[in-house]
Amino acid sequence: QVTPAGVTRVRPSTVTETGAGIGVAIVDTGLDFNHQDLPVSTAWSFVSPGIAASAQDDAGHGTHVGGIVAALDNTIDVVGVAPGATLYAVKVLDNTGSGSDSDVISGLEAVAVAHVTPAIRVINMSLGRRASADDSAMHTAIQSVVAVGISVVVAAGNDANAEVSQMVPAGFPEVIAVASTTAKTGTSNNRRYAAIAADTASSFTTDGIGVAISAPGEEQENIQFPNINSLGILSTALGGGTIRMSGTSMAAPHATGVVALFLEKCASQLITPTPL
């Protein structure tokens, strides 16, 4: 088992919480129910009509995201930020990683009324698009899950030329929008350019006013002049084992895992969400 650099960065060794008793909905391409390192609940899942026959991941993105949140603390592959949390698969994207607003909204609506144990306390949405003239339906869906006591963590976006306020759902005030940083200091093959330090904003990240926090969306950025190459976050892969990916899609689940740890710590003070 490897502890990825991003997990090391966001979860100090003094933390005793694991996310136990906290349900996390991964609103994405699904989760790999057969991966030995993922704590995926088989008691409840959701797939948007017409996307697929089941919530089984068929793209790999959701499985990678889920592993960052909660890969088990065992002897294989990697460990997640909150390895005691329970993952719920909410498949709203197809095998190409695409989905419509209606697909995402249906997934959010299903989470809002889900009767599951452990209860879903946080949603991870490593997805998004540019804002449009009318985003009211998506905004209403986000507000509905927040209203029943569920936190929503969202990737800020991978367009460095955009502001988070221009993105949906990251631009909504109810969500925790997460930008990307490097987890470790990288390397440089040119003496004129210093290595890119840990905790530096990723070259690809969307940021700006409205970002709640930054978290590792890549392990490091390496200068191979004149290019900057990203070394991705190591997490679970579709079909077993591990794979590296980079993006704010990877930053968001680091924050989601921290939310799960916090919710466990404060469990005695929490109000139980009431399904609509």
C-alpha positions, 0 to 999 in steps of 0.5 A: 500500500502506498500513501499518495503525496496528496493524502500526506499533504492534507491529512496530518499523521496526528489525525485519528478520524477515518471518516467512519460512519460518513456516507460520500456520494461520488456524482461522476462516471460511477464506481468500480464495485469490484475494486478490492481497495474501494469501500463501495456500498452495494445497498444503494446506487443511482444511474441517470436514465439512459446513461447506462444499465448500472452505476458500475464505472465504465470510464475510470474517472469516478473510480479514481476520484473515489479512491482519493476520497476513501481507498481502504487502509489495507495492504494493497494499492493506495489509501484515501484521505478518509479510508473509513468512509462509505462510498455511494455510486451516482452515475450521471456521466457516460463512458466518455465522461459526458452527461447533460444537466438533466442527468446530473440533476437527477443524480442530485435529486436521488441523493437528496431523498436517499434513505441509506446507512450510513447517511450521505453527508457529502457529495463530490462533483468532479465535473462542470461546465461554463455558466450559461444564460439559465443555470437555475435548474442546476442551482436549485438542485444544488440548493436542495441537497444543501438544504437537507444538510449535505455538503457539496464539494466541486472541482473548480475547473481546468481552464486557467483563463477562466474564473470560478465564477464562470463555471457551473456548479463551481460558481454557486455560493452553496458549494465548496469550490476546489482549485488545484495545487501541487502536492510536492516540489517538482524538478527542473532541467533548466538552471534558469528556472527553479523547480515548481514548489509544493503548494503552487497553483497548478498551471491548468487550474481555474481560480479566482474569487469564489474558490473556497480552498485549494488541494492537490490536483497533481503530485508535482509539476516538472519543468522540461524546458520549454514545457511543464509536465504534470505528474498525476495523483496516484489513485484507484484504477478501473479494473483494479490497481492504480493509475495517475490522473491530474486535474481539479477533478483530483483536487476536489476529492482531497477536500471531500475526504477532509470534509468526511473526517471533519464530519466524523469528528463533529458527529455528535453535533450534527443535525441528521439530514431530513429527506425531502 
